[in-house]
């Protein structure tokens, strides 16, 4: 969601608010601070960036921030429209405050300042200020608050809101202040620790680079390769070890028909770690015109194992399928053993096909006097280069004229380099996008024997030392001491304590993550370790850094995760140069545990619009299978450790939650209903949970802690209004930030109508029932329930208007004019009533998905049938089914509120763990609505009293269920949450 500069309150909220004073609760809730650790993030929920052009107005964020030049100009226009209301002295005094506040949208910490780090919580209208700064702002320019807000609606809508707090410094700053002193403005700019490495890849204390991931595909059987066609379609092709190749479109969906199916020919087995199978695929670099693909797989010919490289032609009828009858064998090599099969095909920038074959297997390359790798009369243990262009009418391939060993006696002319053991995954550097430096370099990971794994830079004619050397050390000492060895040393080697099977990677040359440019990213199949190398251009040396998953706050962006499956099979590059890796939780050719991850840097992104691509259209035959991620996004995780799924067996994980300590509300002289009971509880919550049977991401950034949680709750006595009006069971009095303004705006006892509908019948029609509540239209003012409220409200007038001088409690600054014509500050407006209307308040809750929310009349319908035997009888002839739901709203709204469910003869709440819009839709359909517009977590729509039980937790629905009880869920009454996590929904 992208937030525009002048629409911090969505217009649909303003359009459907008939009474100006009803916005006061909105203002409070949207400005509520959610304290937590901070990380650089913009209001569009993405990392900051360096704009392509210098900023003109908010110049301090030119190097790194959240604004491009276009947004900077919009902020400048807004600044000028506000400053037109000032005379010269006012401009001088208040201009700096207005500018600073407006420019915080450009701050790299904008999301934290505006409380927008979590898309599920309300966002502030204005950035969070530090206490001292807020005091100075109030002292000098307090009356400018309405100017910062009024361009979002009419002056009438905001004058009353600001009048409530402009005269009270304590309320004013409680309203604007961000309690986290380290991250509030302007402290966030001067914090040396925060800004030391701002915009660079984040490192943990041990120097490990913290990156994040995005799940791209799942359910694959040992995905061994992923390639693209370089044809503008941005498709990618994924090969499985079993022999399937699948086509994925740019939107993530997969075509149901395989691009290639060689499962009958491929030699492999379900054994974990079997190296045989379909190992690689490469498309011709001119695929749009040549329309050929090349594959590398294991076969058995008369009980003899072989490596086969074949050529296929694209189908004449389907651009997403190869012609299976067009197979042409390019090359076959007999394999003495079932391991060390190599398995890499790629086209170089010279247009030739490179083939990487293992040394033949077993241990130590025992074949012949020097082994296969040092024997140039065999193709085993070599990197080959052949020319497959223009081969339709002749031999399957030709030998390039500049191959290094062409014409040498007893040497195979296909050999480009030798002395390799079992090279697994190679790549070619695209080169720096600006300078072209590094273009054409070929990197390979070569799996070691007993001690070392290595990364090599492949050069023409190079001898990479095996079996004389393993990494930098000698393996066969006799061969190692041979003066004619003249081997090429690896650019990096690591011992087996870090990993035992290297998986070669890529140099990042993409656009989206500029910090990663030039970084070689690779991994290890056995240890699951992600690693990186960075070249020092001056010395030619490569610096090693491990890559670890960013902690939850680091990866707290939409769609990002911070865990992955251990067995890293391969790396890949898409058409735009972004990097991926393919991993599995069960290394078997038949296990559907494979996932493709996109590597993401949360510290910096490219400027908006720079990396946009428009995929060319692709004609599809067959059906599309849409992608649904299975791993939980970091942004949806609770602050505590969640149970980790496991591959085959159900395990039990101890889960301990930590609750925030809520301080008691400050003592104020307000017309709040008297508190009848105050309960203080101190508990230690430790709950066991059983996880679902899915593969386990074993590499993660989580820790399990046991914490004593202290909760202080203040409850108010319920108020019953006849038999048709219910009340929220012991609603909790708002405290701190929220209560400061709520008490000024509303001092009546909240009467809460509760909408209750029984669960749906067998045929999917919702049960209907007569109305049980009475609500007043928003346009019909009602007298207040408390005489003290009326008295209080008559005094809440705007100090900015001279016709109400008695409302002033603090002196005005000398530049504030008493007459409309005496100062350019005060705009010419028609007078309007600045007293608060005496009507019932309505709290409008802001959710990011409420773009089309509308107020309407609630229709109540009579239920059919008597529902005998399906529930409990409550009230006067009214039957409730088990699974009935209701929305409990403190504001009398029937389309939104806290979700409560009727089970075992009692009403109880539902915890927000795993609760999504699909579960919200099930609730809303039970209530007669079409869908759930938003799911509000963390008790945003109200928290139940401790006397109300939590009945359901971990609710996962598909959307078509008739009741929450039909969804996947925990046992009734079993949970690991508190009422701070009561879920609410907004229906429509």
MIGU-421414 format. One record per residue (C-alpha): residue in one letter; x, y, z. Coordinates in steps of 0.001 Angstrom, whole numbers, plus 500000, padded with zeros to 6 digits. Layout:
BEGIN
AXYZ ...
***
This chain:
BEGIN
X500000500000500000 X501440503360498971 X500431506329501057 X500185509688499381 X501468512792501139 X498100514466501572 X495979511399502313 X497184510180505674 X493509509728506539 X491803507923503639 X489068509942502011 X486522507137502328 X486729507523506108 X486049511260505830 X483275510796503311 X481329508498505596 X481782510529508776 X478713512695509104 X479616514360512398 X482961516152512803 X483459515248516455 X483349511550515591 X486828511865514136 X488383512505517541 X488592508832518500 X490035508173515050 X492708510773515615 X493650509220518920 X493801505682517644 X495763506552514532 X498315508485516557 X498771505753519159 X502431504729519377 X503403501100519212 X506697500867520960 X509223498354519682 X512602498026518137 X512982500147515035 X514402499444511616 X514650501537508438 X511357501304506570 X509167503588504480 X505434504179504607 X504934501813501658 X506332499016503852 X509537498805501820 X513189499635502579 X514556503167502043 X516548504136498965 X518776506776497414 X516689508923495048 X517831509165491456 X517715512966491587 X518603515233494552 X515689516402496660 X514831520110496637 X512862520540499865 X513733517709502281 X517406517905501363 X518650516031504415 X517243512815502900 X518867513149499482 X521433510425500137 X519117507925501789 X515461508063502686 X511915507385501531 X511228510181499028 X511955510590495379 X511870514000493709 X508164513714492860 X507149513057496460 X509504515790497658 X507705518258495408 X504300517203496766 X505517517840500309 X506827521250499242 X503431522199497796 X501729521138500993 X504189523186503031 X503444526312500974 X499679525818501258 X500004525683505054 X502393528629505324 X500022530880503394 X498143531214506702 X501103532921508440 X502435536416508621 X506198536945508417 X506965536430512091 X504780533333512198 X506523531999509138 X509916532458510794 X508913530866514086 X506693527998512880 X508079527277509436 X510889525122510808 X508424523002512819 X506051522528509891 X508877521640507515 X510452519144509904 X507160517408510604 X506197517154506937 X509637515889505897 X509498512902508244 X507705511059505464 X511130511081503807 X512973509777506853 X514458506288506525 X512651505583509805 X509314506921508528 X507447503680509221 X508472503739512862 X507742507438513286 X504262506944511784 X503575503579513462 X503359501905510054 X505777499025510609 X502824496692511044 X500212496899508298 X497634495433510679 X497733498322513153 X496428501892512761 X498901504411511412 X499613507810512919 X498504510951511137 X501666512793512163 X505152511524513026 X506056510735516624 X507931513582518295 X510334513576521209 X509084515099524446 X511317518205524491 X510695518931520826 X506952518526521310 X507007520924524259 X508783523597522187 X506347523011519332 X503392523415521679 X504902526482523341 X505504528345520088 X503164526949517444 X500465524869519114 X497654526253516949 X499246524993513747 X498142521438514520 X494821521932512751 X496637523316509705 X498604520094509438 X495334518189509434 X492696520365507795 X493827519790504212 X492668516217504771 X489069517400505152 X486954520447505951 X487998522850508737 X484829521999510644 X485962518424510951 X489241519277512664 X488713522502514598 X486918520699517408 X489506517949517488 X492455520252517880 X490611522556520273 X490398519694522728 X494160519473523146 X495748522696521904 X495260524356525259 X496669521518527348 X500389520848526892 X500118517474528606 X497358516286526290 X498984517862523290 X502267516006523741 X500661512788524891 X498906512988521553 X502030513643519438 X504871512184521468 X506581508892520607 X507555507410523940 X510569505598522524 X513118508369523093 X515743506715520924 X513592506646517793 X511400509728518088 X512048512857516032 X514577514520516151 X516584512061518286 X516454509463515541 X518640511716513365 X521325512262515988 X521587508714517314 X525126507706516376 X524559504001516892 X521462503968514674 X522968505944511828 X526505504520511801 X525811501935509065 X522475503230507863 X521724501940504377 X524403499239504430 X523761495522504681 X523090494868508328 X525614492689510181 X525238490814513433 X527931491121516152 X529960488359514481 X529986490106511083 X527364487868509497 X525396489645506757 X521704489690507654 X519495489084504623 X515917487936504189 X514057485688501780 X510873485566499781 X509216482244499013 X508684481912495261 X507674478280494666 X507097475201496789 X506065471557496628 X508951470652494293 X510798467321494219 X514501468097494597 X514590471185492347 X518045471005490752 X518015473932488329 X516162477136487523 X516793479102484316 X515161481805482207 X514665482219478461 X515985485809478184 X513065486558475873 X511331489329477792 X508647487032479208 X510388486768482597 X509309483139482797 X511532480754484647 X511946477036484098 X512464474728487081 X513873471213486712 X513221468426489192 X515671465562489721 X512924463122488815 X512864464400485213 X510191467083485083 X510738470673483959 X508013473191484854 X507252476676483520 X506529479468486003 X505156482782484801 X506281486185486052 X503285486361488414 X504400483165490173 X501779480810488751 X502819477499487203 X501533475958483978 X500024472557484725 X501632470907481693 X505358470167482065 X507812471872479739 X509604468509479566 X508900465073481009 X511816462624480960 X510811460605484002 X510759457332482026 X514302457808480769 X515997459380483788 X517971457097486099 X517477457994489740 X516013456589492942 X514150457739496061 X517289457259498154 X518301460365500042 X521489461787498537 X521346459896495231 X523395462057492827 X521919460554489646 X518932461959487845 X517932464931485735 X520683467382486653 X520514470459484420 X518863472290481543 X520073475208479393 X518197477167476746 X519930478425473643 X520949482084474112 X518843482949471049 X515927480880472235 X513279483048470570 X514698482204467131 X516718478996467573 X514053477427469890 X516323474698471296 X516993473407474801 X519819471189476115 X519533468786479036 X521961466781481189 X520698463578482843 X521649460068483982 X520566457040481982 X521103453307482048 X522004451684478718 X522280447884478905 X522924448108482644 X525698450652482050 X525302454029483700 X525938457018481479 X525728460781481370 X523651461974478426 X523530465492476995 X520606465879474614 X519046468547472445 X515294469218472198 X513337471536469938 X510449473713471103 X507006472482470120 X505521474110467064 X502130474308468783 X503039475373472327 X505725477845473374 X505687476349476870 X506471472776475902 X509315470967474192 X508713468484471387 X509492465209473161 X510003463407469863 X512765465821468828 X515436464527471225 X518899464337469702 X521846463009471676 X524749465453471688 X527143463506473900 X527222460412476129 X529879459608478729 X530113456301480596 X530065456699484393 X532252454185486288 X530333454858489557 X526994456288490591 X528412459425492215 X530411462459491044 X528175462997488031 X528886466706487664 X525794468138486091 X526200471684484758 X525261473097481373 X525521476779480484 X526085479030477512 X528930481513477730 X528935485010476336 X530836483579473377 X527753481545472412 X529370478152473105 X527931475429475328 X529958474584478463 X529588471124480009 X530957470202483444 X531426466468484129 X532553464801487375 X535625462597487777 X533725459305487552 X533026458685491212 X534266456687494155 X536832458280496447 X540120459889495504 X539731459519491703 X541334456032491671 X541137455522487904 X544460455102486112 X547905456277487107 X546935459926487664 X543160459658487876 X540560460772485335 X540800464462486161 X544476464754485158 X544014462478482134 X543202464628479103 X542297461610476975 X539005461189478874 X536093463603479344 X535623462758483019 X536715465429485504 X536659468167482852 X535012471374481742 X534101471009478053 X533286473623475443 X531437472775472228 X529679474661469444 X526055473549468946 X525134476371466557 X524088475545462993 X524110471796463683 X520821470842462018 X522383469210458960 X525677467966460349 X527358466640463473 X525668467279466848 X528421469733467751 X531632471277466462 X534873472125468238 X535526475857468658 X538671476858466812 X540257478418469912 X539777475489472290 X543041475268474277 X543949471633473538 X542825471429469950 X545462469505467967 X547298468189471039 X548043464446470749 X545944462017472798 X543823464870474132 X540086465310473672 X539534468567471764 X536325469345473689 X538317470025476868 X538332473640478011 X539739473068481531 X540648469981483576 X541674468764487016 X538180469201488489 X536595466751490904 X532835467239490876 X531845470770489946 X528323471482491164 X526772474662489923 X528581477214487822 X527588480667486652 X528750483464484369 X529089487030485613 X526922489535483753 X529346492286484684 X528776495540486518 X525796497328484989 X527625500660484940 X531220499729484060 X530885496213482654 X533669495079484956 X533750491311485521 X531601490473482501 X532048486930481238 X533871485482484270 X532903481894485053 X532587480766488694 X532200477164489834 X531867475368493137 X533968472157493214 X532954469582495820 X535918468360497884 X537005464971499194 X537930464831502882 X538923468309504033 X538090471256501790 X535439472711499495 X536489475283496907 X535237478012494606 X537093478366491292 X537319480991488607 X537411478995485361 X539957480073482751 X540757478562479369 X543235475710479623 X543382475814483406 X544368472816485520 X542473472891488819 X544725470417490564 X542551467451491473 X543624464800492521 X546998466312493350 X545351469021495439 X542187469529497407 X541601473221497889 X544959474799498731 X546379471643500325 X547957468527498858 X545815465411498554 X548139463133496565 X551557464272497802 X553452462609494982 X551443464376492308 X551368467563494338 X555164467818494251 X555274467399490474 X556781470585489089 X554708470306485889 X551396470521487744 X551027474295487228 X547547474327488765 X545123477221489145 X544405477869492805 X540837478452493981 X539697481958494872 X538319480537498121 X538359477251500016 X536752476350503330 X537195473401505706 X534595470755506413 X533733472261509757 X531821474892507727 X530296472443505260 X530980469304503248 X529414469906499839 X529705473305498168 X526920474593495932 X528202477228493524 X526290480480493217 X526157483779491330 X527583487269491363 X524653489567492068 X524079491997489198 X520409492749489678 X518686496094490100 X516475495802493161 X519198495484495830 X522115497815495066 X524008496846498244 X524559493340496889 X526131494393493592 X529330492425492982 X528706490006495852 X529221486321495003 X526599484350496941 X526887480582497318 X526122477865499869 X526714474383501191 X524352471471500641 X525233469563503803 X525482472317506398 X522849474622504902 X525241477546505287 X524839480599503038 X528101482414502247 X529418485320500218 X532644486567498642 X533475490167497750 X536411490989495504 X538932493638496443 X539518495123493012 X542883496558494021 X544455493403495449 X542387490785493622 X541652489029496917 X538200487815497898 X536770488641501313 X534523486062502945 X531338486857504892 X528778484422506086 X525124485176505368 X522582484650508099 X518887485256508290 X517905488654509630 X516238488711512977 X512486489235513007 X512640493022513130 X515195493148510298 X512932491123508012 X509685492727509118 X508541493624505611 X505588492282503610 X506109488763502172 X509562488299503712 X510633485273505727 X513776484505507687 X514076480728507599 X514759478147504906 X515207474432504369 X518672473102505053 X519684471288501875 X520766473971499382 X520674472256495967 X521247475072493524 X521317478823492895 X519620480702490086 X519307484070488399 X516169485448486785 X515957487523483656 X516343490758485620 X519433489508487465 X517801488869490852 X519144485877492779 X517427482774494106 X518368479495495666 X516657476118495573 X516516474030498737 X514660471083500192 X513780469733503589 X514124466093502444 X516884465333499874 X514977462678497965 X513959462799494313 X510392461876495251 X509809464136498280 X507736467256497608 X509762469298500065 X511550471617497640 X511215475399497823 X512606478277495769 X513668481361497711 X514436484832496418 X517305486559498237 X516245489940499629 X518235492765501210 X516033494681503679 X518555497472504243 X518237499332500925 X516257499105497706 X516488500736494321 X514579504012493759 X510902503547492853 X510396502950489164 X514021502139488364 X513604498362488290 X510138498097486796 X509778495385484168 X506871494646481889 X506832490952480966 X505916490232477377 X502692488238476984 X502866484445476851 X500281482266475149 X499115479631477594 X497687476226476784 X496353474371479753 X495628475630483236 X497534477847485630 X498280476679489144 X498497479723491381 X501223480006493974 X500460480182497680 X503366480579500114 X503442478101502965 X505974479636505314 X504807482315507730 X505802485877506896 X507910487607509515 X505479490538509559 X502706488156510649 X504752486498513369 X504065487173516994 X506910488657519016 X507624485235520491 X509093482093519008 X506611480023517025 X506759476228516701 X508868475039513774 X507136472535511461 X508794469170510919 X509148466942507891 X507649463585508747 X506734463351512401 X504659465494514687 X506809467148517328 X505945469142520394 X507476472559520899 X507345474608524068 X506025478069523311 X506282480868525859 X504692484264525263 X505844487559526656 X503189490148527426 X503610493898527561 X503213495501530951 X500426498063530778 X500787500893533279 X497710502149535095 X496068505215533554 X497189508589534874 X494912510281537389 X492809512903535650 X489702514957536380 X487402513393533809 X483859512181533609 X484836508557533193 X482434505990534682 X483656504929538106 X485918501936538211 X484321499209540263 X487081496640540236 X490789496638539557 X492453493284539084 X496201492801539073 X497514489442537920 X501024488132537596 X501317484976535564 X503841482796533841 X502370481427530625 X503965478289529262 X501931476282526792 X502713473189524762 X501771473142521107 X501726470348518510 X502867471391515054 X501552470383511651 X503305467891509392 X505200470042506915 X508893470238506033 X510885472199508539 X512818475349507699 X515775474512509854 X517811477664509278 X516086480482511119 X516605483530513296 X514591482779516408 X515274482077520050 X513137480451522692 X512859482341525927 X510789481909529046 X509632485235530439 X507508486138533392 X504680488331532115 X503062490964534282 X499642492238533314 X497719494980535017 X494110495215533972 X491470497755534971 X487882496826534360 X484695498853534447 X481313497697535477 X478951496736532658 X475784498736532070 X472607496991531007 X470017498860528968 X466704496930528997 X466559493522527345 X467390494668523835 X470725496261524690 X473754494205525694 X477000495473527072 X480585494545526512 X481487492136529308 X483568494191531705 X485222496306529045 X488725497463529783 X489280501146530343 X491728502632527792 X494997503686529314 X497889506002528569 X498047507487525104 X494636506385523946 X492724507437527042 X494199510938527134 X492017512182524317 X489189509688524640 X488292511065528048 X488193514604526674 X485885513591523862 X483617511085525534 X482588510715529138 X479480508607528871 X479081504962529654 X479489503046526399 X476424501052525480 X477361498184523216 X474839496534520944 X475964493016520064 X475036491439516742 X474542487675517099 X473850485201514305 X473697481447514517 X475943479289512371 X474792478613508825 X472586475713507821 X473545472674505774 X472805474362502457 X474943477397503189 X472168479916503842 X472677482057506939 X470110481735509668 X468038484851510132 X466540486315513264 X464571489322514459 X466418492406515610 X467695492446519159 X469409495830519215 X468476499380518459 X470999501822517099 X470635505491516238 X471488506807512773 X474639508854512621 X472685511901511487 X470266511892514437 X471855513548517479 X470808512117520833 X471057513804524210 X474050512774526298 X473572510227529017 X475510512214531594 X474836515875532516 X478556516395533162 X479300515633529522 X477098518432528313 X478777520887530611 X482221519761529533 X481479519966525872 X480133523472525913 X483577524584527013 X485504522856524220 X485795525735521785 X488553526608519428 X491083529091520767 X492012530088517254 X488836532054516649 X488269535489518287 X484552535031518748 X485304532664521639 X487964534476523697 X486828532815526889 X488120529462525701 X491743530606525794 X493804529196528640 X497265530250527404 X498411533523525855 X498806533738522113 X502073534442520393 X502438538065519197 X502210537067515549 X498720535579515966 X496184538118514734 X492861538640516570 X491171539828513395 X490739537850510213 X492161540658508107 X495051541590510365 X497322538667509541 X497858536452506540 X497982533508508963 X494242533180509445 X492402532278506233 X489072533878505376 X486473531334506366 X482783531505507181 X482145531069510905 X481242527628512120 X480264526135515433 X483293525124517411 X481482523352520199 X481250519612520111 X477840518261519053 X476175516290521822 X475804513010520052 X477027509518520543 X480689509116519455 X481616506667516722 X485096505188516580 X486254504566513030 X489058502035512887 X491577502422510140 X492719499256508350 X494805499194505213 X492194497212503319 X489250499550503960 X489390501344500626 X485772500542499831 X484234500445503322 X480808502068503509 X478295502683506270 X474855501249505657 X471662500201507385 X471841496800509044 X469116494453507855 X467754492033510462 X465936488939509281 X463770486322510983 X465216482822511351 X463475479919509683 X462698476777511575 X463147476198515265 X466689474896515211 X465789472167517694 X468604470096519011 X471350472264517564 X472164474712520323 X471229476420523529 X468145478464524219 X468929482018525308 X466493484836525968 X462886484865524889 X462462481992522439 X465832482549520777 X468011479529519944 X471792479732519593 X473705477066517744 X477124475926518796 X479524477933516636 X477349481055516468 X479360484258516307 X478822487883517182 X480746491139516820 X481159493085520042 X481655496779519317 X482020499518521882 X480605501977519359 X477326500398518380 X478485499379514903 X477037496149513580 X479614495558510846 X482739495524513024 X483911494470516417 X485643491851518491 X484839488308517360 X483104486157519955 X481915482575519444 X479272480550521301 X480546477134522463 X479468474920525351 X476866477363526523 X479122480418526804 X480467483231524698 X484234483493524340 X486852485262522237 X489144484078519435 X492915484590519491 X494484486346516488 X497207483697515952 X497096482531512293 X493713484310511874 X493524485629508295 X490966487308506056 X489659483846505069 X488697483157508667 X487266486669508861 X485131485925505795 X483698482838507508 X482642485043510441 X481185487760508227 X479189485300506119 X477662483866509270 X476507487392510061 X474971487937506637 X477774489988505092 X479624489178501884 X483229489280502996 X485708490527505573 X487154493896504629 X489861493687507279 X491068491560510159 X492183493644513114 X494653492003515478 X496069492827518915 X492624493681520298 X492359496805518133 X488570496449518068 X488323495916521795 X489674493632524472 X487434491371526520 X487487491256530283 X489396488531532091 X486096486905533052 X485518486042529380 X487286482870528274 X489417482532525154 X487821479610523351 X489686479289520037 X493305479695518934 X495338478996515783 X492279479185513523 X493143478478509873 X490241478571507387 X489952478081503660 X487050480538503416 X484222478155502562 X483517476758506016 X480135477329507670 X481622478019511075 X485008478592512688 X484578475194514317 X484927473595510874 X488326475262510338 X491660473890511438 X492142475059515009 X493346474174518443 X491200472277520933 X488397474410522379 X489742476284525369 X493398475480524629 X495422478570523751 X498667480421524413 X497490484011524218 X495777486686526283 X492963489133525600 X495613491517524258 X495358489311521140 X491580489206520730 X490836489289517031 X488296491597515444 X486865491861511940 X485253494515509784 X482626493079507447 X481234494422504226 
***
